[in-house]
Amino acid sequence: MNDIYGVDPKAPSNLAELSALVRLFSPSEGRFISDFPMGWSEELRNHMKSISDGLSFASVEAWIRLGKHALLPASQQYKSNLTAPRRLVWNLTSKAAVD
């Protein structure tokens, strides 16, 4: 079974956490990261650049390239100033959308 996860691109705080994260997600593991918000890799890259020195950033780039095969595209763009429409809120007891 394959599972898709949303992972905050600012979650890893160092190279060890990034490498552990990349190892958890791959086709062979059956776990994928949703590219949500769109541009997840770029957000991860910018975050890691802000906390890494130049020497270790080459390793960060290698881990990001290695993990790209586990990144699945998302069709929706995240807009932090918007909330989900009311009709998209699901009532778990009736499994029907609430209007």
Buried (B, 14 or more C-beta within 10 A) or exposed (E): EEEEEEBEBEEBEEBEEBBEBBEEBBEEEEBBBBBBBBBBBEBBBEBBEEBBEEEBBEBBBEBBEEBEEBBBEBEEEEEEEEEEEEEEEEEEEEEEEEE
